[in-house]
Structures are given as C-alpha cells and as structure tokens.
Amino acid sequence: MSLPMLVPGLGQALKILGVAGGASVVTRMHLYLIMEIALLFGKDIDDQARVPEMVAVVLASGIGAGTPFLVQALGMNPLWALPVGGLTYASVAKLIGESAIRYYSGEVADAIASVPV
C-alpha cells in the first residue's frame, strides 16, 4: 500500500488507488479477524451488536492508511513510508486482535462491573 509513496512524482491518481485498494484489503482482513474471534467465543456474528464493533475496526484500520501521508507531510525521505506503514499496520492488527480477545472473552465486562460506583 505504501509503494506509491516511494516514487516521488508518480502521480496522485496512482497514490490514491494504492491507498484505497490497500486500505480496503486491510480493513477486510481486520473485520474477518474480529468476526472469527467472536465466533471462537460463541458470539453470533449476524447480531446487530457486532455493527459498532465493526465500525471501530474500520476506524482503526484507517489509521494505518494515513501514516504514509504523515511521512510525506513531515518532509521525511519517501523510503520511510514503507517501514512506517508496515509497522503501523502490524501494530493496528495486533491491537485489534488483542482487544477483540479481551472484549469477547468478557474481561472488559468484568472490569466494568468491578468498578465501584
């Protein structure tokens, strides 16, 4: 996804296509990840309760799509777009996966229930 950022002057259309295509693939991968984790914990993936969870995943996936542009905006060498984008996507995937496991296992609900009011 960050490849168009490597070649300065490649053309804005190619950059936008690369970002949109890469972001949609990664977002779909993250959505499959949380739905499989939900299934493992016995949740109904067709339930309306999954919609806000999927919206949160789409928003988190968008963070990774913007990092190559941040490299460009900061005036850094375009070669940094690849490692920065890759590390950001890896971090977002790990964060989404671990958060989904905690959420669907009930750890989040237990933590909220134990907070004194």
Buried (B, 14 or more C-beta within 10 A) or exposed (E): BBBBBBEEEBEEEEBEEBBEEBBEEBBEBBBEBBBEBBEEEEBEEEEEEBEEBBEBBEEBBEBBBBBBBBBBEEEEEBEBBBEBBBEBBEEBBEEBBEBBBBBBEEEEEEEEEEEEE
